[in-house]
Amino acid sequence: MSIIKLTIDGQDVEVEKGTSILDAARKLNINIPTLCNMYMNNGEVRNCKGTCRVCLVEEEGNSKLIPSCSKEAKEGMIIKTHSAKVIKARKTIVELLLSDHPKDCLECQKNGNCELQDIARDLGIRQNRFEGEVSCYDIDKSSNVIVRDMNKCILCRRCVTMCNEVQKVNVLTPVERGFTSVISTFFDKPLVETDCTYCGQCVAVCPTGALREDRNYDEIWDLLDNKEKFLVVQMAPAVRISLGEEFGFKPGENIINKIVAALKKLGFDAVYDTNFTADMTIIEEASEFIDRFTKGEKLPLMTSCCPGWVNFVEKKYPEKTELLSTCKSPQQMFGAVAKTYLAEKLNLDPKNIVVVSIMPCIAKKYEAKRKEMGRDGMQDVDIVITTREFSQMIKEAGINFGELEGMEFDSILGQSTGAGSIFGTTGGVMEAALRTGYEWVTGKTLENVDFENVRGLKGVKETSVNFNGKNINVAVVSSLGNAKKIMDDIVKGKNKYDFVEVMACPGGCINGGGQPYSRCDIDTVEARMEGIYEVDQNKVLRKAHENPMVKKIYEEYLQKPNSKVAHKLLHTTYGTK
């Protein structure tokens, strides 16, 4: 390892050869603004095209300013990051960006979270010296999931890097040159006609409002006042350890009781936990796996709880959809149970039940609208909002979130185990399935329920578990780019797994496209992961099949795992969409 020395703003620093000036400055806690630079995929992929030029710095002996993100630090360099020359140049660059940008900040969903807005404020820009031609593009709302507004695009290309290099979906690309340059889909197709999986990672990295989720929470306000409707809300495991970031809590801090209190204060008739049906998903999926493994059919079994991943398989590998588990996701299972079993228990007409989901995932909006996700003319889930949308509802309602007294979930569908909790992170579904599968196959009590080999942020994790003398080879995959590697091997006949879990988003749902904006900060993602496992550790019951309320539903309604009734309600089929 070769070390070099340089000086930045009068401070000496030593860094590895190959380090950028920007990263060298960060080692000294010197903040250099940037719009295009970003580390993605838990630090494995970097977007650094040098396109925004906001990170310009001054090098002694060099008459030209240089981009710190794409310029390698050299031995003996003397760098000034905030000289008068640098600040003047940055202001001009940002003003030029703003001159071709809509002046609708108050109306923009990204208002308050816009990096262009932040930099303009920090540079003291209050008016623009430049007026001229302004780009004008049609807004693409075709998918009803992700909105593309290229009028707000600043050509940082973060979305392109995420879509093509991390996720390997290859939907977005730069086209044209000069002033007419824009980020587009291939052949300028509307998003709904592309291979977009709606994972939402492009939205998560966009610095402005050029990419955003379709906003659905406005629909809820009127329903909260509608006495004819019974409003049921469910909340995914990853929301409880991330929502607090919007209200000053630390990433990973479990604020579930405050969230329940906020939902009841908003006026929902019943507040339940998606973790409950995550436990049900494990009951069904573990049973399905044991059946397939015993028969040696349709292996590897691939998890189906992530709609971005399911969409990826349908569009990129349609001939392999038979490998997907037929289980619905916990979100959809909850909706199905709410409009059947719960409706009977509460003596309600299912048509008057409205199921709202709070999810860390944008693709869940797409999943809820799939035609096979319902029965009798009703969808399982009616409205899906992201963690970000939910936080906005709380703020609009004037709720002092930090001062709320904690409350518990409502009964019947509010009880869960630690197994359901860990669905929120990569490896969680696999670990939960192994806890149950081991005990069902061996008939022995699993004393140590922590499967460490499937934990962590590594993109592909592999391990083997012995079930009564038979090795179960499993893989846990995080990000669609890594999923592509696994799928390509399977297509070539090189499969070495029996069971595969895939989460479309790097790190899983904790880093979902609908989570509070973290700018791909790995410390935030790791803190959320730790928070998920802490929830699991603090549960009295940590195996899905030990959930007493789940047992009761099977006894009273579903009969047994993978029964005809269970299949009709909790399973589905997948194919090319």
SEVOSE-171196 format. One record per residue (C-alpha): residue number from 1; z, y, x. Coordinates in steps of 0.02 Angstrom, whole numbers. Example, Ala and Ser with C-alpha at 12.3 -4.5 7.8 and 13.67 -1.06 7.14 Angstrom:
<recs>
> 1_390_-225_615
> 2_357_-53_684
</recs>
This chain:
<recs>
> 1_0_0_0
> 2_-58_163_77
> 3_49_319_47
> 4_-12_499_57
> 5_82_664_54
> 6_33_825_-33
> 7_114_984_-97
> 8_112_1038_-279
> 9_185_1206_-331
> 10_283_1214_-169
> 11_357_1039_-189
> 12_313_896_-72
> 13_272_729_-152
> 14_222_556_-90
> 15_107_448_-195
> 16_-1_294_-176
> 17_-178_323_-116
> 18_-292_330_-268
> 19_-166_425_-377
> 20_-238_573_-472
> 21_-172_749_-444
> 22_-114_748_-626
> 23_-8_592_-602
> 24_60_658_-437
> 25_116_816_-528
> 26_197_713_-665
> 27_300_626_-532
> 28_376_798_-499
> 29_397_830_-686
> 30_266_965_-678
> 31_175_981_-844
> 32_-13_1005_-832
> 33_-92_1017_-1005
> 34_-233_896_-1044
> 35_-330_839_-1196
> 36_-442_699_-1134
> 37_-323_607_-1018
> 38_-224_464_-1096
> 39_-158_294_-1043
> 40_-191_164_-1178
> 41_-158_-20_-1212
> 42_20_-6_-1144
> 43_-41_81_-987
> 44_-181_-41_-945
> 45_-330_70_-992
> 46_-353_253_-952
> 47_-462_379_-1041
> 48_-506_507_-910
> 49_-681_577_-930
> 50_-641_749_-859
> 51_-722_821_-1014
> 52_-594_943_-1080
> 53_-561_1034_-914
> 54_-394_1098_-980
> 55_-306_1014_-834
> 56_-391_1123_-703
> 57_-286_1165_-548
> 58_-313_1267_-392
> 59_-328_1186_-221
> 60_-294_1292_-67
> 61_-455_1317_30
> 62_-566_1272_-117
> 63_-649_1416_-210
> 64_-680_1308_-365
> 65_-547_1248_-484
> 66_-536_1058_-498
> 67_-492_941_-643
> 68_-325_862_-597
> 69_-347_709_-709
> 70_-506_647_-625
> 71_-479_713_-449
> 72_-393_596_-327
> 73_-247_667_-229
> 74_-284_681_-43
> 75_-174_690_111
> 76_-114_867_147
> 77_-178_946_-14
> 78_-91_1105_-69
> 79_-105_1124_-257
> 80_-59_1264_-377
> 81_-49_1209_-558
> 82_-8_1374_-643
> 83_-83_1514_-539
> 84_-156_1667_-626
> 85_-331_1600_-593
> 86_-288_1432_-670
> 87_-204_1505_-825
> 88_-350_1622_-856
> 89_-474_1477_-843
> 90_-371_1367_-960
> 91_-361_1505_-1090
> 92_-550_1528_-1085
> 93_-580_1341_-1104
> 94_-462_1325_-1252
> 95_-534_1481_-1333
> 96_-709_1406_-1318
> 97_-646_1246_-1399
> 98_-568_1347_-1539
> 99_-728_1448_-1564
> 100_-812_1288_-1627
> 101_-663_1227_-1726
> 102_-618_1251_-1911
> 103_-489_1386_-1946
> 104_-395_1282_-2074
> 105_-237_1232_-1980
> 106_-124_1251_-2132
> 107_-235_1132_-2232
> 108_-254_1004_-2092
> 109_-156_840_-2099
> 110_-129_854_-1911
> 111_-45_1024_-1926
> 112_113_1015_-1820
> 113_50_863_-1726
> 114_-111_937_-1658
> 115_-123_938_-1468
> 116_-256_1075_-1470
> 117_-139_1180_-1576
> 118_6_1146_-1457
> 119_-92_1197_-1302
> 120_-160_1354_-1385
> 121_18_1403_-1433
> 122_85_1369_-1258
> 123_-55_1474_-1182
> 124_-13_1617_-1298
> 125_-182_1618_-1385
> 126_-166_1715_-1547
> 127_-345_1774_-1569
> 128_-513_1716_-1507
> 129_-628_1823_-1402
> 130_-777_1712_-1437
> 131_-879_1706_-1596
> 132_-1040_1611_-1620
> 133_-1125_1461_-1696
> 134_-1006_1331_-1770
> 135_-1044_1146_-1788
> 136_-1058_1080_-1965
> 137_-1047_896_-2007
> 138_-1023_801_-2169
> 139_-849_725_-2185
> 140_-856_535_-2191
> 141_-737_468_-2323
> 142_-841_314_-2360
> 143_-710_184_-2312
> 144_-567_256_-2417
> 145_-459_208_-2268
> 146_-505_318_-2119
> 147_-577_494_-2135
> 148_-696_557_-2001
> 149_-711_747_-1989
> 150_-817_783_-1835
> 151_-802_970_-1867
> 152_-631_952_-1785
> 153_-688_842_-1640
> 154_-662_913_-1465
> 155_-759_773_-1377
> 156_-610_706_-1280
> 157_-681_530_-1307
> 158_-510_451_-1327
> 159_-569_365_-1487
> 160_-722_298_-1396
> 161_-616_223_-1257
> 162_-494_148_-1381
> 163_-630_75_-1492
> 164_-743_10_-1354
> 165_-634_-29_-1203
> 166_-467_-76_-1282
> 167_-516_-146_-1453
> 168_-693_-202_-1408
> 169_-752_-161_-1585
> 170_-888_-42_-1521
> 171_-908_67_-1674
> 172_-897_241_-1596
> 173_-1009_321_-1465
> 174_-1057_495_-1401
> 175_-1232_552_-1451
> 176_-1342_703_-1413
> 177_-1310_830_-1275
> 178_-1241_1004_-1253
> 179_-1184_1098_-1409
> 180_-1254_962_-1523
> 181_-1154_824_-1437
> 182_-1042_730_-1558
> 183_-947_567_-1574
> 184_-1039_460_-1700
> 185_-1061_283_-1761
> 186_-1214_187_-1704
> 187_-1366_248_-1802
> 188_-1249_376_-1882
> 189_-1195_252_-2016
> 190_-1050_292_-2130
> 191_-894_202_-2072
> 192_-894_80_-2217
> 193_-1063_11_-2157
> 194_-1003_-22_-1979
> 195_-898_-159_-1899
> 196_-743_-49_-1907
> 197_-587_-155_-1932
> 198_-483_-5_-1991
> 199_-351_-45_-1860
> 200_-321_143_-1849
> 201_-300_150_-1661
> 202_-435_284_-1651
> 203_-329_388_-1770
> 204_-174_357_-1664
> 205_-255_431_-1508
> 206_-354_574_-1585
> 207_-278_740_-1526
> 208_-340_840_-1676
> 209_-378_805_-1860
> 210_-551_734_-1824
> 211_-488_560_-1869
> 212_-352_531_-1996
> 213_-295_406_-2127
> 214_-350_430_-2306
> 215_-201_516_-2388
> 216_-129_419_-2535
> 217_49_480_-2559
> 218_-5_619_-2678
> 219_-37_483_-2808
> 220_147_435_-2804
> 221_220_602_-2859
> 222_153_592_-3037
> 223_201_408_-3051
> 224_381_448_-3005
> 225_392_552_-3164
> 226_302_424_-3273
> 227_436_336_-3376
> 228_313_204_-3434
> 229_288_139_-3258
> 230_414_40_-3156
> 231_391_97_-2976
> 232_432_-36_-2846
> 233_427_5_-2661
> 234_426_-111_-2512
> 235_445_-66_-2329
> 236_378_-155_-2175
> 237_494_-206_-2031
> 238_419_-83_-1905
> 239_450_69_-2015
> 240_640_62_-2001
> 241_639_83_-1812
> 242_506_220_-1802
> 243_525_336_-1953
> 244_677_417_-1874
> 245_568_494_-1739
> 246_505_614_-1873
> 247_683_674_-1903
> 248_757_685_-1728
> 249_818_505_-1708
> 250_781_406_-1551
> 251_633_284_-1550
> 252_695_111_-1595
> 253_848_172_-1691
> 254_870_70_-1849
> 255_894_192_-1994
> 256_858_70_-2134
> 257_1004_121_-2246
> 258_953_304_-2240
> 259_774_256_-2282
> 260_833_159_-2435
> 261_938_309_-2488
> 262_787_425_-2467
> 263_678_311_-2574
> 264_808_305_-2712
> 265_828_493_-2703
> 266_640_511_-2723
> 267_655_415_-2886
> 268_587_240_-2855
> 269_650_116_-2985
> 270_677_-24_-2860
> 271_683_-26_-2670
> 272_644_-191_-2584
> 273_609_-258_-2410
> 274_443_-329_-2347
> 275_551_-432_-2228
> 276_592_-539_-2380
> 277_412_-595_-2401
> 278_392_-605_-2212
> 279_518_-748_-2228
> 280_409_-821_-2366
> 281_255_-804_-2256
> 282_341_-910_-2124
> 283_387_-1044_-2252
> 284_205_-1056_-2306
> 285_125_-1035_-2134
> 286_241_-1156_-2042
> 287_206_-1285_-2176
> 288_19_-1253_-2162
> 289_25_-1270_-1973
> 290_122_-1434_-1976
> 291_-6_-1505_-2099
> 292_-156_-1452_-1994
> 293_-77_-1507_-1830
> 294_-30_-1677_-1902
> 295_-208_-1704_-1964
> 296_-289_-1625_-1811
> 297_-395_-1512_-1923
> 298_-447_-1330_-1914
> 299_-357_-1292_-1751
> 300_-301_-1177_-1684
> 301_-217_-1107_-1838
> 302_-234_-918_-1823
> 303_-112_-800_-1909
> 304_-180_-692_-2051
> 305_-44_-562_-2080
> 306_-138_-425_-1985
> 307_-284_-359_-2091
> 308_-367_-273_-1942
> 309_-375_-442_-1854
> 310_-436_-532_-2010
> 311_-573_-401_-2030
> 312_-620_-425_-1846
> 313_-643_-612_-1869
> 314_-743_-589_-2029
> 315_-863_-466_-1949
> 316_-875_-532_-1771
> 317_-842_-719_-1790
> 318_-881_-763_-1972
> 319_-909_-946_-1928
> 320_-726_-958_-1874
> 321_-641_-887_-2029
> 322_-589_-1065_-2076
> 323_-465_-1059_-1931
> 324_-370_-915_-2011
> 325_-212_-960_-2105
> 326_-242_-951_-2292
> 327_-75_-862_-2313
> 328_-78_-686_-2379
> 329_13_-558_-2275
> 330_195_-515_-2317
> 331_133_-354_-2400
> 332_20_-449_-2518
> 333_144_-589_-2550
> 334_271_-458_-2601
> 335_150_-381_-2726
> 336_108_-551_-2798
> 337_291_-599_-2817
> 338_337_-428_-2889
> 339_207_-442_-3028
> 340_253_-621_-3075
> 341_426_-684_-3030
> 342_510_-514_-3025
> 343_424_-459_-3186
> 344_496_-611_-3275
> 345_669_-582_-3203
> 346_671_-400_-3257
> 347_580_-434_-3421
> 348_440_-312_-3377
> 349_255_-312_-3417
> 350_167_-337_-3248
> 351_39_-207_-3299
> 352_177_-77_-3300
> 353_237_-120_-3125
> 354_168_-11_-2986
> 355_192_-83_-2811
> 356_198_44_-2670
> 357_197_-10_-2487
> 358_259_90_-2338
> 359_169_21_-2187
> 360_148_61_-2002
> 361_-34_10_-2021
> 362_-188_99_-2087
> 363_-282_-65_-2115
> 364_-153_-111_-2248
> 365_-239_16_-2360
> 366_-399_-84_-2343
> 367_-310_-250_-2367
> 368_-230_-197_-2532
> 369_-401_-153_-2603
> 370_-483_-320_-2564
> 371_-543_-397_-2727
> 372_-461_-565_-2694
> 373_-288_-487_-2674
> 374_-234_-497_-2856
> 375_-255_-585_-3021
> 376_-284_-548_-3206
> 377_-368_-383_-3166
> 378_-218_-320_-3065
> 379_-206_-292_-2878
> 380_-53_-363_-2790
> 381_-18_-194_-2711
> 382_-67_-30_-2793
> 383_-35_106_-2664
> 384_-11_97_-2476
> 385_56_242_-2374
> 386_87_251_-2187
> 387_250_290_-2099
> 388_181_465_-2069
> 389_139_491_-2252
> 390_313_434_-2303
> 391_395_557_-2183
> 392_292_695_-2261
> 393_351_645_-2435
> 394_532_659_-2379
> 395_500_831_-2306
> 396_407_892_-2461
> 397_552_834_-2569
> 398_672_941_-2468
> 399_782_791_-2426
> 400_904_819_-2283
> 401_868_651_-2207
> 402_996_658_-2067
> 403_1139_689_-2190
> 404_1097_549_-2310
> 405_1231_419_-2348
> 406_1160_247_-2317
> 407_1119_129_-2461
> 408_1071_-55_-2475
> 409_910_-135_-2538
> 410_908_-191_-2718
> 411_944_-374_-2753
> 412_822_-516_-2784
> 413_688_-462_-2658
> 414_798_-367_-2536
> 415_877_-507_-2434
> 416_798_-559_-2269
> 417_831_-648_-2105
> 418_804_-598_-1925
> 419_643_-699_-1928
> 420_566_-579_-2053
> 421_623_-430_-1950
> 422_530_-477_-1792
> 423_361_-477_-1882
> 424_354_-294_-1827
> 425_316_-333_-1645
> 426_189_-437_-1552
> 427_253_-616_-1539
> 428_368_-598_-1688
> 429_267_-701_-1811
> 430_247_-842_-1685
> 431_432_-842_-1641
> 432_483_-844_-1824
> 433_363_-989_-1859
> 434_427_-1087_-1710
> 435_608_-1068_-1767
> 436_566_-1146_-1935
> 437_434_-1269_-1876
> 438_548_-1343_-1744
> 439_687_-1383_-1868
> 440_568_-1451_-2000
> 441_478_-1568_-1878
> 442_626_-1626_-1773
> 443_762_-1624_-1907
> 444_875_-1547_-1776
> 445_965_-1380_-1777
> 446_886_-1254_-1659
> 447_1035_-1180_-1567
> 448_941_-1051_-1462
> 449_820_-961_-1577
> 450_758_-837_-1446
> 451_584_-887_-1384
> 452_575_-768_-1236
> 453_404_-828_-1179
> 454_317_-751_-1329
> 455_404_-582_-1311
> 456_348_-425_-1219
> 457_197_-311_-1215
> 458_82_-420_-1110
> 459_-87_-433_-1197
> 460_-95_-623_-1196
> 461_59_-732_-1186
> 462_52_-922_-1180
> 463_184_-1057_-1193
> 464_213_-1236_-1251
> 465_350_-1298_-1366
> 466_398_-1481_-1382
> 467_411_-1545_-1560
> 468_474_-1725_-1558
> 469_379_-1771_-1400
> 470_222_-1674_-1444
> 471_179_-1513_-1355
> 472_126_-1368_-1464
> 473_18_-1249_-1362
> 474_29_-1072_-1427
> 475_-40_-901_-1384
> 476_16_-728_-1436
> 477_-119_-596_-1426
> 478_-100_-408_-1437
> 479_-252_-292_-1462
> 480_-424_-341_-1525
> 481_-497_-331_-1350
> 482_-384_-472_-1296
> 483_-420_-564_-1458
> 484_-604_-558_-1414
> 485_-570_-652_-1252
> 486_-480_-790_-1347
> 487_-614_-800_-1483
> 488_-756_-807_-1358
> 489_-674_-958_-1276
> 490_-648_-1042_-1444
> 491_-831_-1015_-1489
> 492_-881_-1093_-1322
> 493_-773_-1245_-1359
> 494_-643_-1200_-1229
> 495_-497_-1191_-1349
> 496_-331_-1246_-1275
> 497_-215_-1189_-1414
> 498_-141_-1261_-1572
> 499_-71_-1100_-1644
> 500_-124_-920_-1610
> 501_-43_-758_-1667
> 502_-148_-600_-1659
> 503_-98_-420_-1691
> 504_-240_-293_-1688
> 505_-135_-151_-1618
> 506_-73_-156_-1437
> 507_110_-205_-1452
> 508_93_-254_-1635
> 509_149_-156_-1789
> 510_275_-54_-1688
> 511_121_33_-1617
> 512_19_30_-1778
> 513_-111_160_-1821
> 514_2_235_-1957
> 515_158_257_-1850
> 516_228_426_-1792
> 517_114_493_-1656
> 518_177_433_-1487
> 519_24_478_-1381
> 520_28_298_-1319
> 521_194_327_-1231
> 522_245_155_-1169
> 523_430_203_-1166
> 524_422_239_-1353
> 525_335_74_-1390
> 526_462_-23_-1286
> 527_607_65_-1373
> 528_534_18_-1542
> 529_518_-163_-1484
> 530_698_-166_-1426
> 531_749_-95_-1595
> 532_659_-237_-1685
> 533_748_-371_-1584
> 534_914_-284_-1610
> 535_889_-296_-1798
> 536_858_-482_-1775
> 537_1010_-506_-1664
> 538_1123_-421_-1791
> 539_1070_-533_-1935
> 540_1187_-672_-1990
> 541_1037_-780_-2036
> 542_893_-785_-1911
> 543_781_-924_-1978
> 544_664_-892_-2125
> 545_699_-1058_-2212
> 546_885_-1013_-2221
> 547_856_-862_-2335
> 548_951_-909_-2494
> 549_846_-798_-2607
> 550_686_-873_-2539
> 551_757_-1046_-2575
> 552_796_-989_-2752
> 553_618_-930_-2785
> 554_551_-1099_-2731
> 555_678_-1189_-2840
> 556_645_-1081_-2993
> 557_462_-1037_-2978
> 558_358_-1100_-2831
> 559_422_-1279_-2826
> 560_393_-1310_-2640
> 561_296_-1238_-2490
> 562_107_-1254_-2510
> 563_124_-1313_-2690
> 564_-16_-1275_-2814
> 565_87_-1132_-2884
> 566_122_-1063_-2710
> 567_-62_-1076_-2663
> 568_-117_-984_-2819
> 569_5_-842_-2787
> 570_30_-831_-2599
> 571_-133_-893_-2523
> 572_-312_-832_-2520
> 573_-479_-863_-2435
> 574_-567_-760_-2304
> 575_-752_-736_-2270
> 576_-883_-610_-2217
> 577_-854_-440_-2296
</recs>
